[in-house]
Amino acid sequence: MNKIIVFTSLPGFTSALEATMILLAIPEISKEFDISYSESTLLIIIFVIIETLFVVPFSLIADKNGIKKMMIIGSLIMMIASILIFISNNFIIMLLLRAFQGLGGSMVILTSLSYASLISLDINRGRSIGLNHTIISLGYVVGLPLGGLMASINYKYLFLFTAFLSLLSIILIINIDEIKGRSEIRRSSFYITLLFSGLILSIYYIPFIIIAVIGLILSFKIRLNKEFSLSSFSGFLHSITRNMLAAYFVFLLYSLKYTSLIIGLLVLIYPLFFTVTSFVSGKLYDKYGLKIAALGFLSMSVFSLLLLFDFIVPEIFLGSSTGVATTSNTAYTMKSLNKNDRITGSGIRSLQGIVTNAIGLGITSKLMLDLNYIIIIIITLNIIALIITLILVQKQP
């Protein structure tokens, strides 16, 4: 079973790697096409927006037609788009191809989690999801230094590497069993897409928040149990702070005038410890339940105060804390759903991850190195997540 989870997690790993590698290549892209930094970041924004718009609709298609088919199609789209970006010399064409990459990414990001959730029993679901999180988070670990290294040579090698990994993914998963579902959530899950699309768009133009409000109101019609909704919300709040920190460390190291490669190597300490603790915390969740997530939220709040003194030590402790919180919270969230709803639930959960990445980056971009506000936000959101989790703990038998 572990081998299957490794194979089916590779497409998600590739999507995470692709999303991360390009961050440190943006300065080189700006120079090559003689455009501003903000214009070149459209390559990141378009990828995120397309993923946001399509991840839930594709989860409904995967629910009906099968996870394996969706995973293969998504990997194929990413491979073709990456090859075309590699040979392209026009920024507008690259931008359009990045949209197609986002389309493929939206397919593979939901299927990795849903497959790990569905092929494992409740008694060891935490371990399976922990392994999935470990592999996908490795994409973020490897992506930063690899992006820095390739950006110093030729940033286009990033896309060629993505194409290779997508091809490898197809080869490895071609013979796995197909899994389908019979979700009762169905079309009402589009309300979730409306909610999160509005949140994403409002980062760039605040009036779009009305779309999010409409989506929120309509989302109350979705037939999801309270445990899923509450644990998803707590995980959503925590994920914002996790991504805020990742962006903060990058901005901090850039302000210290390090090279792209050195920044990549130093920043990876944070996701590296997330990776190390994810698999372990999955096993702990199987034994101790949701209390492990509560511990993660609490330690995230406490260890954020270390940022006042240094950045290396906080990267270690905060990376470990978020590994504990994220994996155990996700395991509980997926376990709270009946089996037929887990593909669609994975789509919703994956969509949350995409949105919190954008929100976390957006908040940190506004605050930059204003550490006091960053710490206050981290503590506040994780304490709220902790309170929600303790309420859920009390409801457990």
Backbone hydrogen bonds, N-H to C=O, Kabsch-Sander energy under -0.5 kcal/mol:
donor,donor_aa,acceptor,acceptor_aa,energy
5,I,1,M,-2.2
6,V,2,N,-2.1
7,F,3,K,-2.4
8,T,4,I,-2.8
9,S,5,I,-1.3
10,L,6,V,-0.9
10,L,7,F,-0.7
13,F,9,S,-2.4
14,T,10,L,-2.6
15,S,11,P,-2.1
16,A,12,G,-2.3
17,L,13,F,-2.6
18,E,14,T,-2.6
19,A,15,S,-2.2
20,T,16,A,-1.7
21,M,17,L,-3.0
22,I,18,E,-1.2
23,L,20,T,-1.2
24,L,20,T,-0.6
24,L,21,M,-0.8
25,A,22,I,-0.9
26,I,22,I,-0.9
26,I,23,L,-0.6
29,I,25,A,-2.2
30,S,26,I,-2.5
31,K,27,P,-1.8
32,E,28,E,-2.4
33,F,29,I,-2.1
34,D,30,S,-0.6
34,D,31,K,-0.6
35,I,30,S,-1.9
40,S,36,S,-2.0
41,T,37,Y,-1.6
42,L,39,E,-1.4
43,L,40,S,-1.7
44,I,41,T,-1.2
45,I,41,T,-2.4
46,I,42,L,-2.7
47,F,43,L,-0.6
48,V,44,I,-2.0
49,I,45,I,-2.6
50,I,46,I,-2.1
51,E,47,F,-1.9
52,T,48,V,-2.4
53,L,49,I,-2.3
54,F,50,I,-1.7
55,V,51,E,-2.0
58,F,54,F,-2.5
59,S,55,V,-1.3
60,L,56,V,-1.7
61,I,57,P,-1.6
62,A,58,F,-2.8
63,D,59,S,-2.0
64,K,60,L,-1.4
65,N,61,I,-3.2
66,G,62,A,-2.4
67,I,179,I,-2.5
70,M,66,G,-1.4
71,M,67,I,-2.5
72,I,68,K,-2.4
73,I,69,K,-2.6
74,G,70,M,-2.5
75,S,71,M,-2.1
76,L,72,I,-2.4
77,I,73,I,-2.4
78,M,74,G,-2.2
79,M,75,S,-2.2
80,I,76,L,-2.5
81,A,77,I,-2.6
82,S,78,M,-2.2
83,I,79,M,-2.1
84,L,80,I,-2.2
85,I,81,A,-2.2
86,F,82,S,-2.0
87,I,83,I,-1.4
88,S,84,L,-0.7
88,S,85,I,-0.7
94,M,90,N,-2.3
95,L,91,F,-2.3
96,L,92,I,-2.1
97,L,93,I,-2.4
98,R,94,M,-2.2
99,A,95,L,-1.3
100,F,96,L,-1.5
101,Q,97,L,-2.2
102,G,98,R,-2.3
103,L,99,A,-1.7
104,G,100,F,-2.2
105,G,101,Q,-3.1
106,S,102,G,-2.3
107,M,103,L,-0.9
108,V,104,G,-1.9
109,I,105,G,-2.3
110,L,106,S,-0.6
111,T,107,M,-1.0
112,S,108,V,-1.6
113,L,109,I,-0.7
114,S,110,L,-2.0
115,Y,111,T,-2.3
116,A,112,S,-1.7
117,S,113,L,-2.0
118,L,114,S,-2.1
119,I,115,Y,-2.1
124,N,121,L,-1.1
125,R,122,D,-0.8
128,S,124,N,-1.8
129,I,125,R,-2.9
130,G,126,G,-2.4
131,L,127,R,-2.2
132,N,128,S,-2.2
133,H,129,I,-2.9
134,T,130,G,-2.3
135,I,131,L,-2.2
136,I,132,N,-2.4
137,S,133,H,-2.7
138,L,134,T,-1.2
139,G,135,I,-0.7
139,G,136,I,-1.3
140,Y,136,I,-0.7
141,V,137,S,-1.9
142,V,138,L,-3.3
143,G,139,G,-1.9
144,L,140,Y,-1.3
146,L,142,V,-2.3
147,G,143,G,-2.7
148,G,144,L,-2.2
149,L,145,P,-2.5
150,M,146,L,-2.8
151,A,147,G,-2.2
152,S,148,G,-1.1
153,I,150,M,-1.0
154,N,150,M,-2.1
157,Y,154,N,-1.9
158,L,155,Y,-1.7
159,F,156,K,-0.7
160,L,156,K,-1.4
161,F,157,Y,-2.2
162,T,158,L,-1.8
163,A,159,F,-2.1
164,F,160,L,-1.9
165,L,161,F,-2.3
166,S,162,T,-2.2
167,L,163,A,-2.1
168,L,164,F,-2.4
169,S,165,L,-2.3
170,I,166,S,-1.9
171,I,167,L,-2.0
172,L,168,L,-2.2
173,I,169,S,-2.1
174,I,170,I,-1.0
176,I,173,I,-1.2
181,G,63,D,-2.7
188,S,185,I,-1.2
189,S,186,R,-2.2
190,F,187,R,-2.2
191,Y,188,S,-1.6
192,I,189,S,-0.8
193,T,189,S,-1.2
194,L,190,F,-2.2
195,L,191,Y,-2.3
196,F,192,I,-2.6
197,S,193,T,-2.6
198,G,194,L,-2.0
199,L,195,L,-1.6
200,I,196,F,-2.4
201,L,197,S,-2.7
202,S,198,G,-2.1
203,I,199,L,-0.8
203,I,200,I,-1.0
204,Y,200,I,-0.6
204,Y,201,L,-1.1
205,Y,201,L,-2.0
208,F,205,Y,-2.3
209,I,206,I,-2.4
210,I,207,P,-1.7
211,I,208,F,-1.5
212,A,208,F,-1.0
213,V,209,I,-2.2
214,I,210,I,-2.2
215,G,211,I,-2.4
216,L,212,A,-2.4
217,I,213,V,-2.3
218,L,214,I,-2.4
219,S,215,G,-1.8
220,F,216,L,-0.7
220,F,217,I,-0.9
221,K,218,L,-2.0
222,I,219,S,-1.7
224,L,222,I,-1.8
229,S,225,N,-2.0
230,L,226,K,-3.1
231,S,227,E,-2.3
232,S,228,F,-2.3
233,F,229,S,-2.0
234,S,230,L,-2.3
235,G,231,S,-2.3
236,F,232,S,-2.3
237,L,233,F,-2.3
238,H,234,S,-2.1
239,S,235,G,-2.5
240,I,236,F,-1.6
241,T,237,L,-1.3
242,R,238,H,-2.2
243,N,239,S,-2.4
244,M,240,I,-2.1
245,L,241,T,-2.1
246,A,242,R,-1.6
247,A,243,N,-2.1
248,Y,244,M,-2.6
249,F,245,L,-2.6
250,V,246,A,-1.5
251,F,247,A,-2.6
252,L,248,Y,-2.8
253,L,249,F,-2.2
254,Y,250,V,-2.2
255,S,251,F,-2.0
256,L,252,L,-0.9
257,K,254,Y,-1.8
258,Y,253,L,-1.5
263,I,259,T,-2.6
264,G,260,S,-2.4
265,L,261,L,-2.2
266,L,262,I,-2.5
267,V,263,I,-2.8
268,L,264,G,-1.4
269,I,266,L,-1.2
270,Y,267,V,-1.3
272,L,268,L,-2.4
273,F,269,I,-1.9
274,F,270,Y,-1.3
275,T,271,P,-2.5
276,V,272,L,-2.2
277,T,273,F,-1.8
278,S,274,F,-1.5
279,F,275,T,-0.9
280,V,276,V,-0.7
281,S,277,T,-3.0
282,G,278,S,-1.7
283,K,279,F,-1.5
284,L,280,V,-2.1
285,Y,281,S,-2.3
286,D,282,G,-1.6
287,K,283,K,-1.0
288,Y,284,L,-3.4
289,G,285,Y,-2.4
291,K,288,Y,-0.8
292,I,289,G,-1.7
294,A,290,L,-1.8
295,L,291,K,-2.0
296,G,292,I,-1.8
297,F,293,A,-2.4
298,L,294,A,-2.3
299,S,295,L,-2.6
300,M,296,G,-1.9
301,S,297,F,-1.7
302,V,298,L,-2.2
303,F,299,S,-2.8
304,S,300,M,-1.0
305,L,302,V,-1.4
306,L,303,F,-1.6
307,L,304,S,-1.5
308,L,305,L,-1.5
309,F,306,L,-2.0
310,D,306,L,-1.5
315,E,311,F,-1.5
316,I,312,I,-1.5
317,F,313,V,-2.2
318,L,314,P,-3.1
319,G,315,E,-1.7
320,S,316,I,-1.9
321,S,317,F,-2.2
322,T,318,L,-2.4
323,G,319,G,-1.5
324,V,320,S,-2.0
325,A,321,S,-2.6
326,T,322,T,-2.6
327,T,323,G,-1.6
328,S,324,V,-1.5
329,N,325,A,-2.1
330,T,326,T,-2.4
331,A,327,T,-2.4
332,Y,328,S,-2.0
333,T,329,N,-2.4
334,M,330,T,-2.5
335,K,331,A,-2.0
336,S,332,Y,-1.8
337,L,334,M,-1.0
341,D,338,N,-1.6
342,R,339,K,-1.2
345,G,341,D,-2.7
346,S,342,R,-1.9
347,G,343,I,-1.7
348,I,344,T,-2.2
349,R,345,G,-2.6
350,S,346,S,-2.8
351,L,347,G,-2.2
352,Q,348,I,-2.0
353,G,349,R,-1.6
354,I,350,S,-1.9
355,V,351,L,-2.4
356,T,352,Q,-2.8
357,N,353,G,-1.5
358,A,354,I,-1.6
359,I,355,V,-2.9
360,G,356,T,-2.8
361,L,357,N,-2.0
362,G,358,A,-2.5
363,I,359,I,-2.9
364,T,360,G,-2.1
365,S,361,L,-2.3
366,K,362,G,-1.6
367,L,363,I,-2.4
368,M,364,T,-3.5
370,D,367,L,-1.8
371,L,369,L,-2.0
374,I,370,D,-1.6
375,I,371,L,-2.6
376,I,372,N,-2.1
377,I,373,Y,-2.4
378,I,374,I,-2.3
379,I,375,I,-2.7
380,T,376,I,-2.6
381,L,377,I,-2.5
382,N,378,I,-1.9
383,I,379,I,-2.2
384,I,380,T,-2.1
385,A,381,L,-2.0
386,L,382,N,-2.3
387,I,383,I,-2.5
388,I,384,I,-2.3
389,T,385,A,-2.2
390,L,386,L,-2.6
391,I,387,I,-1.8
392,L,388,I,-1.8
393,V,389,T,-2.5
394,Q,390,L,-1.8
395,K,391,I,-0.9
396,Q,392,L,-0.8
396,Q,393,V,-0.8
